[in-house]
Amino acid sequence: MGNAPSVLFGDGWWDKNDSTTIQSSTSTPHRDVSSEGLSEQHKERLSEFKLELARKHEKRRQILAEKRKEMEELREEVVRLKKENAELRQTSHPDEITRLRENEELRHAEVDRYRNQNEELKRILEQKSKLLEVSDDLVEKNRELRVSVAEMQAELQGLNKQVVDFEKERQDYQTHVTALKDVIAVSKHMLQIRESQLKELKEKVEGIERSLAGREMNILSQDLREEYERQLQNIRNLRSLYEERQRVHKREKEELVSQLDDAKKELAAEQTKNNELEDRIKALEEDNSLKYDQIKSLESNLGLSKAESRQYQAELTVINQLFSEILLGFNSSQDIDLDKLQKQLEDHRDLLQDIVVNEISPEVSYALPKVLLELLSQVNGDGILEQNEEGKLETIQEESESQTSTVHQMNSAEEIVENLPKVWKVLIELLSHQKAPTNELTDVSDDGNPCYKTVETPKGPSLVLSVSQTFIRLKDLILEKKSLEKETNHLKQLNGHLENRLQDQEKRLELVQSELSKTWLVVGKMQKQHQMLHTQEKILRYELAQKRKLLTELKEELEYSREKWTQAREKNSNTEQQWQQLRTEFASRRNTIPNDNSVESGYSDDRECTSSDEEPGYETDISECAQKGAEGEEADGVVKDVTVLDLVEDEVLEIVCVSSESGKEAEGSESTTEDGGEQPRPSLEQVLAQRDERLRRLEGQAEQLVAQTANTASRSVVIANRLDDLHEVYGRETTSNDAEAPPPVEE
């Protein structure tokens, strides 16, 4: 369209004089600019710009000339189409006429709008040219010119875009006009065809439905019967399997309930046994405490009896030793002064009494006879008792280690009898020492100086250190120590015995606790098993409920499928009857085609098929259509697996072929009748009204037929898909159940 078209290009082909005025107006500022003195560079630029502008003007003139030619052709085409539309207004529908009028009004409105825009652009350009002439400065003029040229180029591009858009709209209108032509031609042709096919199509469709009903019925009934038998067999298998599972679960449940009862009984027995053991432990502890008290009392009594026996033994040993000393004295032929011995015994009463009462160790028992012998030796000697007692004690300890008893001959009987009263007095004195024994182990002496004794002196009583008192005191301390050691040992033994008993009781308590923990573990396991049994029972109940629901749903679906199948069977029977009727009617019509030359029948002797557009695609032969019908009948007799939709499409194609030929022949027959003038022709309005009515009835019946066939086909497809889904679902469940069912049966 040009590299830099002018903004004044838009309406050149609407107003031829505008282009010359625009050129003159654009050339005036250039002349004014060239008249003034400019620099060489500016002159060169202006000259280049002028040349380029001239080239663009030439291109623009050429383009405008071409557009003028095209618009003139379009105007002629519009005038021709207006004439054709005026002719077709009588035969065409009023809705199309009004739509075309509205389109023409819209086009006129758009043309007026473009003219107004071009006039506004012209006014704007004139104002800009005046402003350019008014400017004084050359540089500013040059800049303004460049800016105005750029704006003009942009506006020119915008106008070019508008022209392109208008061109597209023109082409759209042209295509629309051609489409309207085609629609008018096709509507004429269809009216002619449908006028002749009104009754035939209805009868043929009914025959198709009747013929197809039985065939589809047989095909689908066998498949559905087999599928129904398979589904019934699957349901029976499932029922037997579920009954077997129910029996197995019931038996397992009874076993688990019996195990639970046994466990409860064992738990109650364990609890009673545990209570009995606790009662027994309490009774044993009470018995043990009683026995322990008895043992303590017996041990105390035993200690007292042992003390008494020791006392009696000490007395006997003292008597025996005294007699042995006396006898030894007699054997040694020494005269013993018994009176003096009695006096010595009275003086040493405390020492002897202490030795006899507290005789516990063997050392003390050995010391007692030595003390008596020393007293006997003192009777014969004149030494002082206080000076010789230390030596006596040492000699007593030395002689106790080396002394051996020897047996001497006894004196005569007369000497013994003479000395018996004296001996008796000594024994009485010795026994008197045992009359009032005091337990000095626990008593504490009140004397401040237990190791001293009072002696009567001319100056008065004075305390003198006594060996016997110190010995007695030492003996008391030793005996007290030993008694305390014995008590501590006894307490230690008692403490050890108590510790042993405590350990035994702790061990028994641990054993009881371990047994209790074991019993509680058993109880917890039994409770868990009980809970698991409850949960399994709930799961089984839920599964059984779900399976019952599934069985009820399957029964409902089977009943629904039976009802639908009966409906489909009835509809198929109806369609088969209609199809048979149509088939017979078509056969009768084919036979009557050559003899029928009327206008309404749509057939003539002329077999050539020509369309309104004279295209070769519309040419067919009635013999070919009849041959197709015969071949379709043979194929229907042989092929049994053809669906309803395919057969209906084939029949509709045959109807279209026959109707197209009949319509074309009808046109030929009309031409012949017009030439001959043999038959009266009805008016055009009556023919159009009859055609419209027939066309409406035919369309309604065809829509109903197609809807019925489509519904039956869709229902059959839905039923088949549903049965396939059910077969897949329950076939998988039966296989999985067959794989899972044997283990519980074997158990």
C-alpha positions in Angstrom: 0.0 0.0 0.0 3.1 2.3 0.2 5.8 2.9 2.7 4.5 6.3 3.9 1.0 6.9 2.7 -0.7 10.1 3.4 -3.5 10.7 5.9 -5.7 12.1 3.1 -5.8 8.8 1.4 -8.9 7.4 3.2 -11.8 8.9 1.3 -10.3 9.5 -2.2 -12.6 7.0 -3.8 -15.7 8.4 -2.2 -15.0 12.0 -3.4 -12.9 12.4 -6.5 -12.4 16.2 -6.2 -11.0 15.9 -2.7 -7.7 14.4 -3.8 -6.9 17.3 -6.1 -7.7 19.9 -3.3 -5.5 17.9 -0.9 -2.6 17.8 -3.3 -2.9 21.5 -4.0 -3.1 22.3 -0.3 -0.1 20.1 0.5 1.9 21.6 -2.4 1.4 25.2 -1.3 3.5 25.0 1.9 6.4 23.4 0.0 6.4 26.2 -2.5 6.5 28.7 0.3 9.3 26.9 1.9 11.3 26.7 -1.4 10.8 30.4 -2.1 12.6 31.4 1.0 16.4 31.3 1.4 17.5 28.0 3.0 20.7 26.3 3.5 22.0 23.7 1.1 21.4 20.8 3.4 17.9 21.9 4.1 17.3 22.3 0.4 18.7 18.8 -0.3 16.5 17.3 2.4 13.4 19.2 1.1 14.2 18.0 -2.5 14.5 14.4 -1.3 11.3 14.7 0.7 9.5 16.2 -2.3 10.6 13.3 -4.6 9.6 10.7 -2.0 6.3 12.4 -1.5 5.7 12.5 -5.3 6.4 8.8 -5.5 4.1 8.1 -2.7 1.4 10.2 -4.3 1.7 8.3 -7.6 1.5 5.0 -5.7 -1.5 6.3 -3.9 -3.2 7.3 -7.1 -2.6 3.9 -8.5 -4.0 2.2 -5.5 -7.0 4.5 -5.4 -7.7 3.8 -9.0 -7.7 0.1 -8.3 -9.9 0.5 -5.3 -12.3 2.7 -7.4 -12.6 -0.1 -9.9 -13.2 -2.7 -7.2 -15.8 -0.5 -5.5 -17.5 0.0 -8.8 -17.6 -3.7 -9.3 -18.9 -4.1 -5.8 -21.6 -1.5 -6.4 -22.6 -3.4 -9.5 -22.7 -6.6 -7.6 -24.7 -5.0 -4.8 -27.2 -3.7 -7.4 -27.4 -7.1 -8.9 -27.9 -8.8 -5.6 -30.5 -6.2 -4.6 -32.4 -7.2 -7.7 -32.1 -10.9 -6.9 -33.1 -10.3 -3.3 -36.1 -8.3 -4.6 -37.0 -11.3 -6.7 -36.5 -13.7 -3.9 -38.4 -11.8 -1.3 -41.6 -13.2 -2.5 -40.3 -16.8 -2.2 -37.9 -16.5 0.8 -38.7 -16.2 4.4 -39.3 -12.8 6.0 -36.7 -13.4 8.7 -33.9 -13.5 6.1 -35.2 -10.4 4.3 -35.2 -8.4 7.6 -31.7 -9.7 8.4 -30.4 -8.5 5.0 -32.0 -5.2 5.4 -30.4 -4.8 8.8 -27.0 -5.7 7.3 -27.4 -3.1 4.5 -28.4 -0.5 7.0 -25.4 -1.3 9.1 -23.1 -1.0 6.1 -24.7 2.4 5.2 -24.2 3.6 8.8 -20.5 2.5 8.7 -20.0 4.3 5.4 -21.5 7.5 6.8 -19.3 7.2 9.9 -16.2 6.9 7.7 -17.2 9.9 5.6 -17.7 12.0 8.8 -14.3 10.9 10.0 -12.7 11.9 6.7 -14.3 15.3 6.8 -13.1 15.9 10.3 -9.6 14.9 9.2 -9.8 17.3 6.2 -10.7 20.1 8.6 -7.9 19.3 10.9 -5.4 19.2 7.9 -6.6 22.6 6.7 -6.1 24.1 10.2 -2.6 22.6 10.3 -1.7 24.0 6.9 -2.9 27.5 8.0 -0.8 27.2 11.1 2.3 26.3 9.0 1.8 29.3 6.8 1.5 31.6 9.8 4.8 30.5 11.4 7.8 32.9 10.9 10.9 31.1 11.8 12.3 28.7 9.2 13.7 26.3 11.6 10.6 26.1 13.6 8.6 25.8 10.3 10.9 22.9 9.3 10.5 21.1 12.6 6.7 21.7 12.5 6.7 20.3 9.0 8.6 17.2 10.1 6.3 16.7 13.0 3.2 17.2 10.8 4.6 14.8 8.3 5.2 12.2 11.0 1.7 12.7 12.3 0.3 12.5 8.8 2.2 9.3 8.2 0.8 7.8 11.5 -2.7 9.0 10.6 -2.2 7.6 7.1 -1.2 4.2 8.6 -4.3 4.3 10.8 -6.5 5.1 7.8 -4.7 2.3 5.9 -5.6 -0.1 8.7 -9.2 1.1 8.5 -9.1 0.5 4.8 -7.8 -3.0 5.4 -10.6 -3.6 7.9 -13.1 -2.3 5.5 -11.7 -4.5 2.8 -12.1 -7.5 5.2 -15.7 -6.5 5.9 -16.3 -6.1 2.2 -15.0 -9.6 1.6 -17.1 -10.9 4.5 -20.1 -9.3 2.9 -19.2 -10.8 -0.4 -18.9 -14.2 1.2 -22.2 -13.7 3.0 -23.9 -12.7 -0.3 -22.5 -15.9 -1.9 -23.7 -17.9 1.1 -27.1 -16.4 0.8 -27.2 -17.4 -2.9 -26.2 -20.9 -1.9 -28.8 -21.0 0.9 -31.5 -19.8 -1.5 -30.5 -22.4 -4.1 -30.3 -25.1 -1.5 -33.6 -24.1 0.0 -35.3 -24.3 -3.4 -33.7 -27.7 -4.0 -34.6 -29.0 -0.5 -38.2 -27.8 -0.8 -38.5 -29.7 -4.1 -37.0 -32.8 -2.6 -38.9 -32.8 0.7 -42.2 -32.2 -1.0 -41.9 -35.6 -2.7 -40.3 -37.4 0.3 -42.9 -36.5 3.0 -44.9 -39.7 3.0 -42.3 -42.0 1.7 -39.7 -41.3 4.5 -42.2 -41.9 7.2 -43.3 -45.2 5.9 -39.8 -46.3 5.2 -38.6 -45.4 8.6 -41.4 -47.3 10.2 -40.5 -50.3 8.0 -36.8 -49.9 9.1 -37.8 -49.9 12.7 -40.0 -53.0 12.4 -37.3 -54.9 10.5 -34.5 -54.0 12.8 -36.5 -54.6 16.0 -36.6 -58.4 15.6 -33.0 -58.6 14.5 -31.6 -56.5 17.3 -34.0 -58.3 19.7 -32.5 -61.7 18.7 -28.9 -60.5 19.0 -29.3 -58.7 22.2 -31.7 -61.2 23.8 -29.1 -64.1 23.3 -26.3 -62.0 24.7 -28.4 -60.7 27.6 -29.7 -64.2 28.3 -26.1 -65.6 28.5 -25.0 -62.6 30.5 -27.9 -63.0 32.8 -27.2 -66.7 33.3 -23.6 -65.9 34.0 -24.5 -63.3 36.6 -27.0 -65.7 38.3 -24.3 -68.3 38.4 -21.9 -65.8 39.9 -24.4 -64.7 42.4 -25.1 -68.3 43.4 -21.4 -69.0 43.8 -21.0 -65.8 45.9 -24.0 -66.8 48.0 -22.6 -70.3 48.7 -19.1 -68.8 49.4 -20.6 -66.2 51.8 -22.6 -68.9 53.6 -19.5 -71.0 54.0 -17.6 -68.1 55.3 -20.4 -67.2 57.7 -20.4 -70.8 59.0 -16.6 -70.7 59.5 -16.8 -67.3 61.2 -19.6 -68.6 63.4 -17.6 -71.6 64.4 -14.5 -69.5 65.1 -16.6 -67.1 67.2 -18.0 -70.0 69.3 -14.5 -71.3 69.8 -13.3 -67.9 70.8 -16.2 -67.4 73.2 -15.5 -70.8 74.8 -11.8 -69.8 75.1 -12.8 -66.5 76.7 -15.1 -68.3 79.2 -12.2 -70.7 80.1 -9.9 -67.7 80.5 -12.4 -66.0 82.7 -12.7 -69.1 84.9 -8.9 -69.5 85.1 -8.7 -65.8 86.0 -11.3 -66.2 88.8 -9.4 -69.3 90.1 -6.1 -67.5 90.1 -7.7 -64.6 91.9 -9.2 -66.9 94.6 -5.8 -68.7 94.9 -4.0 -65.4 95.2 -6.5 -64.3 98.0 -5.9 -67.6 99.8 -2.2 -67.2 99.5 -2.4 -63.7 100.9 -4.6 -64.9 103.8 -2.1 -67.7 104.5 0.8 -65.3 104.4 -1.0 -63.2 107.0 -1.7 -66.2 109.2 1.9 -67.4 108.9 3.2 -64.0 109.9 1.0 -63.9 113.0 2.0 -67.5 113.9 5.6 -66.5 113.3 5.4 -63.5 115.6 3.7 -65.7 118.3 6.4 -68.3 118.0 9.1 -65.7 118.1 7.7 -64.3 121.4 7.6 -67.9 122.8 11.2 -68.5 121.8 12.2 -65.3 123.5 10.5 -66.3 126.7 11.9 -69.8 126.6 15.4 -68.4 126.0 15.1 -66.1 129.0 13.8 -69.0 131.1 16.7 -71.1 129.8 19.2 -68.5 130.8 17.7 -68.4 134.3 17.8 -72.2 134.6 21.4 -72.2 133.4 22.3 -69.7 136.0 20.7 -71.7 138.8 22.5 -74.9 137.6 25.8 -73.1 137.6 25.2 -71.9 141.1 24.4 -75.4 142.3 27.5 -76.8 140.5 29.6 -74.1 142.2 28.3 -75.1 145.6 29.0 -78.8 144.9 32.5 -78.1 143.7 33.3 -76.0 146.8 32.1 -78.8 149.1 34.1 -81.4 147.2 37.2 -79.3 147.2 36.9 -78.6 150.9 36.7 -82.2 151.6 39.6 -82.9 149.3 41.7 -80.3 151.1 40.8 -81.6 154.5 41.7 -85.1 153.4 44.9 -83.9 151.9 45.7 -82.2 155.1 45.1 -85.4 157.0 47.2 -87.4 154.6 50.1 -85.0 155.1 50.0 -85.8 158.8 49.5 -82.1 159.7 47.2 -81.2 162.5 44.7 -78.6 161.4 43.4 -76.2 163.9 39.8 -76.1 162.8 38.9 -73.2 165.1 41.6 -71.1 163.6 40.4 -72.2 160.2 36.9 -71.1 161.0 38.2 -67.8 162.2 40.1 -67.3 158.9 37.1 -68.2 156.9 35.0 -65.6 158.7 37.7 -63.0 158.1 37.7 -63.9 154.3 34.0 -64.4 154.0 33.6 -61.8 151.3 36.3 -63.2 149.0 35.0 -66.8 149.3 31.4 -65.7 148.8 32.3 -63.8 145.8 34.3 -66.7 144.3 31.5 -69.2 145.0 28.7 -67.0 143.8 30.4 -65.8 140.6 32.2 -69.0 139.6 31.8 -69.0 135.8 35.2 -69.6 134.3 37.4 -72.7 135.0 40.3 -70.4 136.2 38.1 -69.2 139.1 37.1 -72.7 139.9 40.7 -73.8 140.1 41.6 -70.8 142.3 39.0 -71.6 145.0 40.7 -74.8 146.3 44.1 -73.0 146.3 42.6 -70.2 148.4 41.3 -72.7 150.8 44.7 -74.5 151.0 46.4 -71.1 151.6 44.0 -70.5 154.5 44.9 -73.9 155.9 48.6 -73.2 155.6 48.0 -69.9 157.4 46.4 -71.7 160.3 49.8 -73.4 160.9 52.0 -70.4 160.1 52.3 -67.1 162.0 52.7 -64.7 158.9 50.6 -61.7 158.3 47.7 -62.1 155.9 48.2 -58.8 154.1 51.9 -59.4 153.4 51.5 -62.9 151.9 48.3 -62.6 149.9 50.1 -61.4 146.8 52.6 -64.2 146.9 49.8 -66.6 147.6 47.9 -65.5 144.5 51.1 -65.9 142.4 51.7 -69.4 143.9 48.1 -70.3 143.3 48.4 -69.4 139.6 51.7 -71.3 139.2 50.5 -74.3 141.1 47.3 -74.4 139.1 49.4 -75.0 136.0 51.8 -77.7 137.4 49.9 -79.3 140.3 48.8 -82.9 139.9 46.6 -84.6 142.3 47.9 -87.7 144.1 46.1 -90.2 146.2 47.4 -90.8 149.7 46.4 -93.3 152.2 43.6 -92.4 154.5 44.1 -92.0 158.2 42.5 -94.2 160.7 38.7 -94.2 161.4 39.1 -93.0 165.0 40.9 -89.7 163.9 38.3 -89.0 161.3 35.5 -89.5 163.8 37.1 -87.2 166.3 37.5 -84.4 163.8 34.0 -84.7 162.3 32.4 -82.1 164.5 35.0 -79.6 163.6 34.7 -80.4 159.9 31.0 -80.0 160.3 31.4 -76.5 161.7 33.7 -75.6 158.8 31.1 -76.8 156.3 28.4 -74.8 158.1 30.6 -71.8 157.9 31.2 -72.4 154.2 27.5 -73.0 153.5 26.6 -69.9 155.4 28.5 -68.0 152.7 25.8 -69.2 150.1 22.7 -68.2 152.1 22.4 -64.6 150.9 24.1 -64.3 147.5 23.8 -60.9 145.9 23.9 -60.2 142.2 26.7 -57.7 142.1 27.0 -57.7 138.4 24.2 -55.2 138.1 24.5 -53.6 141.5 26.8 -50.7 141.9 28.6 -50.3 145.2 27.7 -47.4 147.3 31.1 -47.1 148.7 33.2 -44.4 147.4 36.4 -46.5 147.8 35.5 -50.1 147.1 39.2 -51.2 147.2 39.7 -50.0 150.8 38.5 -51.4 154.1 38.1 -49.8 157.6 40.5 -51.0 160.3 40.2 -50.1 164.0 43.3 -48.4 165.1 44.1 -46.6 168.4 43.6 -43.3 166.6 40.2 -44.5 165.3 38.9 -46.2 162.1 41.1 -45.8 159.1 41.0 -46.9 155.5 43.5 -49.5 154.5 44.1 -50.9 151.0 42.7 -54.4 150.9 43.9 -56.9 148.4 40.7 -58.9 148.6 38.6 -55.8 148.0 40.6 -54.9 144.9 40.5 -58.5 143.7 36.7 -58.5 144.2 36.4 -55.2 142.4 38.5 -56.5 139.6 36.5 -59.6 139.4 33.3 -57.6 139.4 34.5 -55.5 136.5 35.6 -58.6 134.6 32.3 -60.3 135.1 30.4 -57.2 134.1 32.4 -57.0 131.0 31.8 -60.6 130.1 28.1 -60.2 130.9 28.0 -57.1 128.6 29.8 -59.0 125.9 27.4 -61.9 126.3 24.4 -59.5 126.0 26.0 -57.8 122.9 26.6 -61.2 121.4 23.1 -62.3 122.2 21.7 -59.1 120.7 23.9 -59.6 117.7 22.6 -63.1 117.3 19.1 -61.9 117.8 19.6 -59.2 115.2 21.1 -61.7 112.7 18.2 -64.0 113.3 15.8 -61.1 112.7 17.7 -60.1 109.6 17.5 -63.7 108.3 13.8 -63.8 109.0 13.3 -60.4 107.4 15.2 -61.6 104.3 13.1 -64.7 104.1 9.9 -62.6 104.4 11.2 -60.2 101.7 12.0 -63.2 99.4 8.6 -64.6 99.9 7.1 -61.1 99.3 9.1 -60.9 96.0 7.8 -64.3 95.0 4.3 -63.3 95.7 4.7 -60.0 93.8 6.2 -61.9 90.8 3.3 -64.3 90.9 0.9 -61.4 91.0 2.6 -59.7 88.1 2.4 -62.9 86.1 -1.3 -63.3 86.9 -1.9 -59.6 85.9 0.0 -60.2 82.6 -2.2 -63.2 81.9 -5.3 -61.1 82.8 -4.1 -58.3 80.4 -3.5 -60.8 77.6 -6.9 -62.3 78.1 -8.4 -58.8 78.1 -6.6 -58.0 74.8 -7.8 -61.2 73.3 -11.3 -60.4 74.4 -11.1 -56.9 72.8 -9.7 -58.4 69.6 -12.5 -60.9 69.5 -15.0 -58.1 69.9 -13.4 -56.0 67.1 -13.2 -59.0 64.8 -16.8 -59.7 65.5 -17.7 -56.1 64.6 -15.7 -56.3 61.4 -17.4 -59.5 60.4 -20.8 -58.0 61.1 -19.9 -54.9 59.1 -18.7 -57.0 56.1 -21.8 -59.1 56.2 -24.0 -56.0 56.2 -22.1 -54.5 53.3 -22.4 -57.7 51.4 -26.1 -57.8 52.0 -26.4 -54.3 50.8 -24.4 -55.2 47.7 -26.7 -58.2 47.0 -29.8 -56.0 47.4 -28.3 -53.5 45.0 -27.5 -56.2 42.5 -31.0 -57.5 42.7 -32.4 -54.0 42.1 -30.1 -53.5 39.2 -31.1 -56.9 37.7 -34.7 -56.0 38.1 -34.1 -52.6 36.5 -32.2 -54.2 33.6 -35.0 -56.6 33.1 -37.5 -53.8 32.9 -35.3 -51.9 30.5 -34.7 -55.0 28.5 -38.5 -55.5 28.1 -38.9 -51.9 27.1 -36.1 -52.2 24.6 -37.6 -55.4 23.3 -41.0 -53.8 22.8 -39.4 -50.8 21.1 -37.3 -53.0 18.9 -40.4 -54.9 17.9 -42.2 -51.7 17.0 -39.2 -50.4 15.0 -38.9 -53.7 13.2 -42.6 -53.5 12.2 -42.2 -50.0 11.0 -39.1 -50.9 9.1 -40.9 -53.8 7.3 -43.7 -51.4 6.3 -41.2 -48.9 4.9 -39.4 -51.6 3.1 -42.5 -52.9 1.5 -43.7 -49.4 0.6 -40.3 -48.5 -0.9 -40.4 -51.7 -3.0 -43.8 -50.8 -4.2 -42.7 -47.3 -5.0 -39.7 -48.5 -6.9 -41.9 -50.6 -9.1 -44.3 -47.7 -9.8 -41.5 -45.1 -10.5 -41.3 -45.6 -14.3 -45.1 -45.3 -14.8 -45.7 -42.3 -12.6 -45.0 -38.9 -14.2 -47.0 -36.5 -12.0 -45.6 -33.4 -10.5 -46.5 -34.3 -6.9 -44.9 -37.7 -7.1 -41.5 -36.2 -7.9 -40.7 -38.7 -10.7 -40.5 -38.4 -14.5 -39.2 -40.3 -17.5 -36.2 -38.0 -17.7 -33.4 -39.8 -15.6 -30.8 -37.0 -15.8 -30.1 -35.4 -12.4 -29.0 -31.7 -12.5 -28.7 -29.3 -9.6 -29.4 -25.6 -9.4 -25.7 -24.9 -9.2 -25.0 -27.3 -12.1 -22.4 -29.3 -10.2 -21.6 -32.9 -11.2 -21.7 -34.1 -7.5 -25.5 -34.1 -7.6 -25.9 -36.5 -10.5 -27.2 -39.9 -9.6 -29.3 -42.7 -11.3 -32.4 -44.3 -9.9 -31.2 -47.7 -11.1 -28.1 -47.3 -9.0 -30.3 -46.4 -6.0 -32.5 -49.4 -6.6 -29.5 -51.6 -6.9 -28.2 -50.2 -3.6 -31.5 -51.0 -2.0 -31.4 -54.6 -3.3 -27.8 -55.0 -2.2 -28.9 -53.6 1.2 -31.6 -56.2 1.5 -29.2 -59.0 0.7 -26.7 -57.6 3.2 -29.5 -57.4 5.8 -30.3 -61.0 5.2 -26.6 -62.1 5.6 -25.1 -59.8 8.2 -26.6 -60.2 11.7 -24.3 -58.1 13.8 -25.1 -54.6 12.2 -26.3 -52.1 14.8 -29.4 -50.0 14.6 -27.7 -46.7 13.8 -25.7 -48.1 10.8 -28.9 -49.6 9.2 -30.8 -46.4 9.7 -28.0 -44.3 8.1 -28.0 -46.7 5.1 -31.7 -46.4 4.7 -31.6 -42.6 5.0 -29.0 -42.4 2.3 -31.1 -44.5 0.0 -34.1 -42.2 0.7 -32.0 -39.1 0.0 -30.8 -40.6 -3.3 -34.3 -41.5 -4.4 -35.7 -38.2 -3.3 -33.0 -36.2 -5.1 -33.6 -38.1 -8.3 -37.4 -37.7 -7.9 -37.0 -34.0 -7.2 -34.8 -33.6 -10.3 -37.2 -35.6 -12.4 -40.0 -33.5 -11.0 -38.3 -30.4 -12.3 -38.0 -32.0 -15.7 -41.6 -33.0 -15.7 -42.7 -29.5 -14.7 -40.8 -28.1 -17.6 -42.5 -30.5 -20.0 -45.9 -29.8 -18.6 -45.4 -26.1 -18.9 -44.3 -26.5 -22.5 -47.2 -28.8 -23.4 -49.8 -27.1 -21.2 -51.6 -30.4 -20.7 -52.0 -30.2 -16.9 -53.1 -27.2 -14.8 -50.5 -25.9 -12.5 -51.4 -24.6 -9.0 -50.3 -21.2 -7.8 -46.9 -20.6 -6.3 -48.2 -19.6 -2.9 -50.2 -22.8 -2.6 -47.2 -24.9 -3.6 -45.0 -23.2 -1.1 -47.5 -23.5 1.7 -48.0 -27.2 0.9 -44.3 -27.7 0.8 -43.8 -25.9 4.1 -46.4 -28.1 5.8 -45.0 -31.3 4.4 -41.5 -30.3 5.3 -42.5 -29.5 8.9 -44.3 -32.8 9.3 -41.5 -34.7 7.7 -38.9 -33.0 9.9 -40.9 -33.7 13.0 -41.4 -37.3 12.2 -37.8 -37.8 11.1 -36.6 -36.2 14.4 -38.9 -38.5 16.4 -37.7 -41.5 14.5 -34.0 -40.6 14.9 -34.6 -39.8 18.6 -36.3 -43.2 19.1 -33.5 -45.1 17.3 -30.8 -43.1 19.1 -32.5 -43.7 22.5 -32.8 -47.5 21.9 -29.2 -47.7 20.7 -27.9 -45.7 23.7 -30.0 -47.7 26.1 -28.7 -51.0 24.6 -25.2 -49.7 24.8 -25.7 -48.5 28.4 -27.2 -51.9 29.4 -24.3 -53.8 27.7 -21.7 -51.6 29.4 -23.4 -52.0 32.7 -23.5 -55.8 32.3 -19.9 -55.8 31.3 -19.0 -53.7 34.4 -21.0 -56.1 36.6 -19.4 -59.1 35.1 -15.9 -57.6 35.6 -16.6 -56.6 39.2 -18.2 -59.8 40.3 -15.9 -61.9 38.2 -12.9 -60.4 40.0 -14.6 -60.8 43.3 -15.4 -64.4 42.6 -11.8 -65.1 41.5 -10.5 -63.4 44.6 -13.0 -65.1 46.8 -12.1 -68.5 45.3 -8.5 -67.8 46.0 -9.2 -66.8 49.6 -12.0 -69.3 50.4 -10.1 -72.7 50.6 -8.0 -71.9 53.6 -10.9 -71.4 56.1 -12.6 -74.5 54.6 -9.4 -76.6 55.3 -9.3 -75.3 58.8 
